[in-house]
Amino acid sequence: MLALLQAYPSPAALGGAGDDRLTEVMLAAAPRMRSALDLAEQITAALAEQTVTVPGTGSAAEIVSGLAESLAVLFKRREMLEMRIAALLGAHPPERSWPPCPGSRSGPAPASWPT
């Protein structure tokens, strides 16, 4: 849905895109999505039934677009941070970094510990 909000931040933009284009955008963002066409059809059907235009929709679209952009940047930063943390943890395995606790046996971690 984030990809749709980035590409089409207003009801008018979503409605003007059509089912095929909405499906393309969703599948580009989530290639394994099985129900993209169904969801696109539901979106366009709901928009076709909409009869009221709320004042300020254009301004709201600018806000939605900006928030969607910010969220996409935040997701990318989180992904990069996750890779950095994984690399740091991989460089310092727990069995070399953490001393054994008093009263515990030293040696390899139990098989039940996550890796």
Secondary structure, DSSP 8 states (H G I E B T S, - for coil): -HHHHHH--SHHHHHHHHHHHHHHHHHHH-TT-SSHHHHHHHHHHHHHH-----TTHHHHHHHHHHHHHHHHHHHHHHHHHHHHHHHHHHHS-HHHHS---TTS--SS--TTS--
